[in-house]
Amino acid sequence: MVKNFEIPITSTRMIHDFVMTEHYIVIPDLPVEFDVKTAIKDKTWLFQYHKSNPARYGVFNRSEPDARNIIWFDCPAHYCFHFGNSWDEMNDKGETIVVLLAVIY
């Protein structure tokens, strides 16, 4: 089944990749931003890395009908163009966690 709904991100972020596990979807909201004004003014690339802006990941169950139940996790500024793999695991407390492999900048 295909679903379509808007996911709230903090600005004009460049979201190039995302990951899915058996039960969850993870959306990166990372500080590489589409910045037309800077690109024109400085004659530079359209996408700019703004390390002072927040980075976060949104995690939600694949069965969710909309974005209301996304849980956002804040983290230090970084960027990842592609993710290597992801899966669900059970931690020592019996909680389901999402493991995500990536090389970050």
CNS distance restraints for C-alpha pairs under 8 A (distance, minus, plus):
assign (resid   3 and name CA) (resid  65 and name CA) 7.43 0.50 0.50
assign (resid   5 and name CA) (resid  66 and name CA) 5.85 0.50 0.50
assign (resid   5 and name CA) (resid  67 and name CA) 6.98 0.50 0.50
assign (resid   6 and name CA) (resid  66 and name CA) 7.69 0.50 0.50
assign (resid   6 and name CA) (resid  67 and name CA) 6.85 0.50 0.50
assign (resid   7 and name CA) (resid  67 and name CA) 5.79 0.50 0.50
assign (resid   8 and name CA) (resid  67 and name CA) 7.73 0.50 0.50
assign (resid   9 and name CA) (resid  13 and name CA) 7.32 0.50 0.50
assign (resid   9 and name CA) (resid  29 and name CA) 6.19 0.50 0.50
assign (resid  10 and name CA) (resid  29 and name CA) 7.28 0.50 0.50
assign (resid  11 and name CA) (resid  33 and name CA) 7.23 0.50 0.50
assign (resid  12 and name CA) (resid  33 and name CA) 5.40 0.50 0.50
assign (resid  12 and name CA) (resid  34 and name CA) 5.45 0.50 0.50
assign (resid  12 and name CA) (resid  35 and name CA) 7.73 0.50 0.50
assign (resid  13 and name CA) (resid  29 and name CA) 6.72 0.50 0.50
assign (resid  13 and name CA) (resid  30 and name CA) 6.70 0.50 0.50
assign (resid  13 and name CA) (resid  31 and name CA) 6.50 0.50 0.50
assign (resid  13 and name CA) (resid  32 and name CA) 5.79 0.50 0.50
assign (resid  13 and name CA) (resid  33 and name CA) 4.31 0.50 0.50
assign (resid  13 and name CA) (resid  34 and name CA) 6.06 0.50 0.50
assign (resid  14 and name CA) (resid  30 and name CA) 7.63 0.50 0.50
assign (resid  14 and name CA) (resid  32 and name CA) 5.75 0.50 0.50
assign (resid  14 and name CA) (resid  33 and name CA) 5.52 0.50 0.50
assign (resid  14 and name CA) (resid  34 and name CA) 6.31 0.50 0.50
assign (resid  14 and name CA) (resid  47 and name CA) 7.40 0.50 0.50
assign (resid  15 and name CA) (resid  28 and name CA) 6.74 0.50 0.50
assign (resid  15 and name CA) (resid  29 and name CA) 6.90 0.50 0.50
assign (resid  15 and name CA) (resid  30 and name CA) 7.56 0.50 0.50
assign (resid  16 and name CA) (resid  81 and name CA) 6.33 0.50 0.50
assign (resid  16 and name CA) (resid  82 and name CA) 7.35 0.50 0.50
assign (resid  17 and name CA) (resid  27 and name CA) 7.90 0.50 0.50
assign (resid  17 and name CA) (resid  28 and name CA) 7.69 0.50 0.50
assign (resid  17 and name CA) (resid  81 and name CA) 6.71 0.50 0.50
assign (resid  17 and name CA) (resid  82 and name CA) 5.78 0.50 0.50
assign (resid  17 and name CA) (resid  83 and name CA) 7.07 0.50 0.50
assign (resid  18 and name CA) (resid  25 and name CA) 7.52 0.50 0.50
assign (resid  18 and name CA) (resid  26 and name CA) 5.94 0.50 0.50
assign (resid  18 and name CA) (resid  27 and name CA) 5.20 0.50 0.50
assign (resid  18 and name CA) (resid  28 and name CA) 6.46 0.50 0.50
assign (resid  18 and name CA) (resid  82 and name CA) 7.91 0.50 0.50
assign (resid  18 and name CA) (resid  83 and name CA) 7.28 0.50 0.50
assign (resid  19 and name CA) (resid  25 and name CA) 5.82 0.50 0.50
assign (resid  19 and name CA) (resid  26 and name CA) 5.27 0.50 0.50
assign (resid  19 and name CA) (resid  27 and name CA) 6.96 0.50 0.50
assign (resid  19 and name CA) (resid  83 and name CA) 7.15 0.50 0.50
assign (resid  19 and name CA) (resid  85 and name CA) 7.47 0.50 0.50
assign (resid  19 and name CA) (resid  86 and name CA) 6.61 0.50 0.50
assign (resid  20 and name CA) (resid  24 and name CA) 5.71 0.50 0.50
assign (resid  20 and name CA) (resid  25 and name CA) 4.43 0.50 0.50
assign (resid  20 and name CA) (resid  26 and name CA) 6.30 0.50 0.50
assign (resid  20 and name CA) (resid  86 and name CA) 6.85 0.50 0.50
assign (resid  20 and name CA) (resid  87 and name CA) 7.70 0.50 0.50
assign (resid  21 and name CA) (resid  25 and name CA) 6.40 0.50 0.50
assign (resid  21 and name CA) (resid  86 and name CA) 5.96 0.50 0.50
assign (resid  21 and name CA) (resid  87 and name CA) 4.87 0.50 0.50
assign (resid  21 and name CA) (resid  88 and name CA) 6.21 0.50 0.50
assign (resid  21 and name CA) (resid  98 and name CA) 7.62 0.50 0.50
assign (resid  22 and name CA) (resid  87 and name CA) 6.94 0.50 0.50
assign (resid  22 and name CA) (resid  88 and name CA) 6.90 0.50 0.50
assign (resid  23 and name CA) (resid  61 and name CA) 5.79 0.50 0.50
assign (resid  23 and name CA) (resid  62 and name CA) 5.63 0.50 0.50
assign (resid  23 and name CA) (resid  63 and name CA) 7.91 0.50 0.50
assign (resid  23 and name CA) (resid  88 and name CA) 7.33 0.50 0.50
assign (resid  24 and name CA) (resid  59 and name CA) 6.65 0.50 0.50
assign (resid  24 and name CA) (resid  60 and name CA) 5.53 0.50 0.50
assign (resid  24 and name CA) (resid  61 and name CA) 4.41 0.50 0.50
assign (resid  24 and name CA) (resid  62 and name CA) 5.05 0.50 0.50
assign (resid  24 and name CA) (resid  88 and name CA) 7.94 0.50 0.50
assign (resid  24 and name CA) (resid  98 and name CA) 7.68 0.50 0.50
assign (resid  25 and name CA) (resid  59 and name CA) 5.73 0.50 0.50
assign (resid  25 and name CA) (resid  60 and name CA) 5.53 0.50 0.50
assign (resid  25 and name CA) (resid  61 and name CA) 6.28 0.50 0.50
assign (resid  25 and name CA) (resid  62 and name CA) 5.97 0.50 0.50
assign (resid  26 and name CA) (resid  57 and name CA) 6.52 0.50 0.50
assign (resid  26 and name CA) (resid  58 and name CA) 5.54 0.50 0.50
assign (resid  26 and name CA) (resid  59 and name CA) 4.58 0.50 0.50
assign (resid  26 and name CA) (resid  60 and name CA) 6.76 0.50 0.50
assign (resid  27 and name CA) (resid  57 and name CA) 5.59 0.50 0.50
assign (resid  27 and name CA) (resid  58 and name CA) 4.97 0.50 0.50
assign (resid  27 and name CA) (resid  59 and name CA) 6.50 0.50 0.50
assign (resid  28 and name CA) (resid  55 and name CA) 7.87 0.50 0.50
assign (resid  28 and name CA) (resid  56 and name CA) 6.28 0.50 0.50
assign (resid  28 and name CA) (resid  57 and name CA) 4.59 0.50 0.50
assign (resid  28 and name CA) (resid  58 and name CA) 6.42 0.50 0.50
assign (resid  29 and name CA) (resid  55 and name CA) 5.86 0.50 0.50
assign (resid  29 and name CA) (resid  56 and name CA) 5.24 0.50 0.50
assign (resid  29 and name CA) (resid  57 and name CA) 5.77 0.50 0.50
assign (resid  29 and name CA) (resid  58 and name CA) 7.46 0.50 0.50
assign (resid  30 and name CA) (resid  54 and name CA) 7.09 0.50 0.50
assign (resid  30 and name CA) (resid  55 and name CA) 4.56 0.50 0.50
assign (resid  30 and name CA) (resid  56 and name CA) 6.27 0.50 0.50
assign (resid  30 and name CA) (resid  57 and name CA) 7.91 0.50 0.50
assign (resid  30 and name CA) (resid  77 and name CA) 7.15 0.50 0.50
assign (resid  30 and name CA) (resid  78 and name CA) 6.71 0.50 0.50
assign (resid  30 and name CA) (resid  79 and name CA) 5.90 0.50 0.50
assign (resid  30 and name CA) (resid  80 and name CA) 7.97 0.50 0.50
assign (resid  31 and name CA) (resid  49 and name CA) 5.80 0.50 0.50
assign (resid  31 and name CA) (resid  50 and name CA) 5.40 0.50 0.50
assign (resid  31 and name CA) (resid  51 and name CA) 6.46 0.50 0.50
assign (resid  31 and name CA) (resid  53 and name CA) 5.81 0.50 0.50
assign (resid  31 and name CA) (resid  54 and name CA) 6.41 0.50 0.50
assign (resid  31 and name CA) (resid  55 and name CA) 5.92 0.50 0.50
assign (resid  31 and name CA) (resid  77 and name CA) 6.75 0.50 0.50
assign (resid  31 and name CA) (resid  78 and name CA) 7.05 0.50 0.50
assign (resid  31 and name CA) (resid  79 and name CA) 6.89 0.50 0.50
assign (resid  32 and name CA) (resid  47 and name CA) 6.13 0.50 0.50
assign (resid  32 and name CA) (resid  48 and name CA) 5.34 0.50 0.50
assign (resid  32 and name CA) (resid  49 and name CA) 4.30 0.50 0.50
assign (resid  32 and name CA) (resid  50 and name CA) 6.19 0.50 0.50
assign (resid  32 and name CA) (resid  79 and name CA) 6.96 0.50 0.50
assign (resid  33 and name CA) (resid  47 and name CA) 5.31 0.50 0.50
assign (resid  33 and name CA) (resid  48 and name CA) 5.37 0.50 0.50
assign (resid  33 and name CA) (resid  49 and name CA) 6.44 0.50 0.50
assign (resid  33 and name CA) (resid  50 and name CA) 7.31 0.50 0.50
assign (resid  34 and name CA) (resid  46 and name CA) 5.69 0.50 0.50
assign (resid  34 and name CA) (resid  47 and name CA) 4.65 0.50 0.50
assign (resid  34 and name CA) (resid  48 and name CA) 6.61 0.50 0.50
assign (resid  35 and name CA) (resid  39 and name CA) 6.29 0.50 0.50
assign (resid  35 and name CA) (resid  46 and name CA) 5.44 0.50 0.50
assign (resid  35 and name CA) (resid  47 and name CA) 5.80 0.50 0.50
assign (resid  35 and name CA) (resid  48 and name CA) 6.40 0.50 0.50
assign (resid  36 and name CA) (resid  40 and name CA) 6.15 0.50 0.50
assign (resid  36 and name CA) (resid  46 and name CA) 5.67 0.50 0.50
assign (resid  37 and name CA) (resid  41 and name CA) 5.99 0.50 0.50
assign (resid  38 and name CA) (resid  42 and name CA) 5.66 0.50 0.50
assign (resid  38 and name CA) (resid  43 and name CA) 7.53 0.50 0.50
assign (resid  38 and name CA) (resid  44 and name CA) 7.24 0.50 0.50
assign (resid  38 and name CA) (resid  46 and name CA) 7.62 0.50 0.50
assign (resid  39 and name CA) (resid  43 and name CA) 5.09 0.50 0.50
assign (resid  39 and name CA) (resid  44 and name CA) 4.54 0.50 0.50
assign (resid  39 and name CA) (resid  45 and name CA) 5.50 0.50 0.50
assign (resid  39 and name CA) (resid  46 and name CA) 5.16 0.50 0.50
assign (resid  39 and name CA) (resid  47 and name CA) 7.90 0.50 0.50
assign (resid  40 and name CA) (resid  44 and name CA) 6.95 0.50 0.50
assign (resid  51 and name CA) (resid  77 and name CA) 5.43 0.50 0.50
assign (resid  51 and name CA) (resid  78 and name CA) 6.99 0.50 0.50
assign (resid  52 and name CA) (resid  77 and name CA) 7.05 0.50 0.50
assign (resid  53 and name CA) (resid  77 and name CA) 6.82 0.50 0.50
assign (resid  54 and name CA) (resid  74 and name CA) 7.29 0.50 0.50
assign (resid  54 and name CA) (resid  75 and name CA) 7.37 0.50 0.50
assign (resid  54 and name CA) (resid  76 and name CA) 7.01 0.50 0.50
assign (resid  54 and name CA) (resid  77 and name CA) 5.83 0.50 0.50
assign (resid  55 and name CA) (resid  74 and name CA) 5.99 0.50 0.50
assign (resid  55 and name CA) (resid  75 and name CA) 5.55 0.50 0.50
assign (resid  55 and name CA) (resid  76 and name CA) 6.11 0.50 0.50
assign (resid  55 and name CA) (resid  77 and name CA) 4.99 0.50 0.50
assign (resid  55 and name CA) (resid  78 and name CA) 6.77 0.50 0.50
assign (resid  56 and name CA) (resid  72 and name CA) 6.37 0.50 0.50
assign (resid  56 and name CA) (resid  73 and name CA) 5.24 0.50 0.50
assign (resid  56 and name CA) (resid  74 and name CA) 4.25 0.50 0.50
assign (resid  56 and name CA) (resid  75 and name CA) 5.57 0.50 0.50
assign (resid  57 and name CA) (resid  72 and name CA) 5.53 0.50 0.50
assign (resid  57 and name CA) (resid  73 and name CA) 5.19 0.50 0.50
assign (resid  57 and name CA) (resid  74 and name CA) 6.70 0.50 0.50
assign (resid  58 and name CA) (resid  70 and name CA) 5.78 0.50 0.50
assign (resid  58 and name CA) (resid  71 and name CA) 5.46 0.50 0.50
assign (resid  58 and name CA) (resid  72 and name CA) 4.38 0.50 0.50
assign (resid  58 and name CA) (resid  73 and name CA) 6.41 0.50 0.50
assign (resid  59 and name CA) (resid  70 and name CA) 5.52 0.50 0.50
assign (resid  59 and name CA) (resid  71 and name CA) 5.28 0.50 0.50
assign (resid  59 and name CA) (resid  72 and name CA) 6.45 0.50 0.50
assign (resid  60 and name CA) (resid  64 and name CA) 7.05 0.50 0.50
assign (resid  60 and name CA) (resid  67 and name CA) 8.00 0.50 0.50
assign (resid  60 and name CA) (resid  69 and name CA) 6.49 0.50 0.50
assign (resid  60 and name CA) (resid  70 and name CA) 4.82 0.50 0.50
assign (resid  60 and name CA) (resid  71 and name CA) 6.40 0.50 0.50
assign (resid  64 and name CA) (resid  69 and name CA) 7.44 0.50 0.50
assign (resid  78 and name CA) (resid 104 and name CA) 6.32 0.50 0.50
assign (resid  78 and name CA) (resid 105 and name CA) 5.43 0.50 0.50
assign (resid  79 and name CA) (resid 104 and name CA) 5.48 0.50 0.50
assign (resid  79 and name CA) (resid 105 and name CA) 5.12 0.50 0.50
assign (resid  80 and name CA) (resid 102 and name CA) 6.89 0.50 0.50
assign (resid  80 and name CA) (resid 103 and name CA) 6.39 0.50 0.50
assign (resid  80 and name CA) (resid 104 and name CA) 4.74 0.50 0.50
assign (resid  80 and name CA) (resid 105 and name CA) 6.35 0.50 0.50
assign (resid  81 and name CA) (resid 104 and name CA) 7.86 0.50 0.50
assign (resid  82 and name CA) (resid 102 and name CA) 7.05 0.50 0.50
assign (resid  82 and name CA) (resid 103 and name CA) 7.88 0.50 0.50
assign (resid  83 and name CA) (resid 100 and name CA) 7.52 0.50 0.50
assign (resid  83 and name CA) (resid 101 and name CA) 6.18 0.50 0.50
assign (resid  83 and name CA) (resid 102 and name CA) 4.69 0.50 0.50
assign (resid  83 and name CA) (resid 103 and name CA) 7.24 0.50 0.50
assign (resid  84 and name CA) (resid 100 and name CA) 7.63 0.50 0.50
assign (resid  84 and name CA) (resid 101 and name CA) 5.21 0.50 0.50
assign (resid  84 and name CA) (resid 102 and name CA) 5.21 0.50 0.50
assign (resid  84 and name CA) (resid 103 and name CA) 7.81 0.50 0.50
assign (resid  85 and name CA) (resid 100 and name CA) 6.01 0.50 0.50
assign (resid  85 and name CA) (resid 101 and name CA) 5.24 0.50 0.50
assign (resid  85 and name CA) (resid 102 and name CA) 7.34 0.50 0.50
assign (resid  86 and name CA) (resid  98 and name CA) 6.90 0.50 0.50
assign (resid  86 and name CA) (resid  99 and name CA) 5.34 0.50 0.50
assign (resid  86 and name CA) (resid 100 and name CA) 4.38 0.50 0.50
assign (resid  86 and name CA) (resid 101 and name CA) 6.15 0.50 0.50
assign (resid  87 and name CA) (resid  98 and name CA) 5.75 0.50 0.50
assign (resid  87 and name CA) (resid  99 and name CA) 5.40 0.50 0.50
assign (resid  87 and name CA) (resid 100 and name CA) 6.89 0.50 0.50
assign (resid  88 and name CA) (resid  96 and name CA) 6.54 0.50 0.50
assign (resid  88 and name CA) (resid  97 and name CA) 5.69 0.50 0.50
assign (resid  88 and name CA) (resid  98 and name CA) 4.64 0.50 0.50
assign (resid  88 and name CA) (resid  99 and name CA) 6.18 0.50 0.50
assign (resid  89 and name CA) (resid  96 and name CA) 5.61 0.50 0.50
assign (resid  89 and name CA) (resid  97 and name CA) 5.30 0.50 0.50
assign (resid  89 and name CA) (resid  98 and name CA) 6.29 0.50 0.50
assign (resid  89 and name CA) (resid  99 and name CA) 7.02 0.50 0.50
assign (resid  90 and name CA) (resid  94 and name CA) 5.58 0.50 0.50
assign (resid  90 and name CA) (resid  95 and name CA) 5.43 0.50 0.50
assign (resid  90 and name CA) (resid  96 and name CA) 4.59 0.50 0.50
assign (resid  90 and name CA) (resid  97 and name CA) 6.00 0.50 0.50
assign (resid  91 and name CA) (resid  95 and name CA) 5.50 0.50 0.50
assign (resid  91 and name CA) (resid  96 and name CA) 6.46 0.50 0.50
assign (resid  91 and name CA) (resid  97 and name CA) 6.66 0.50 0.50
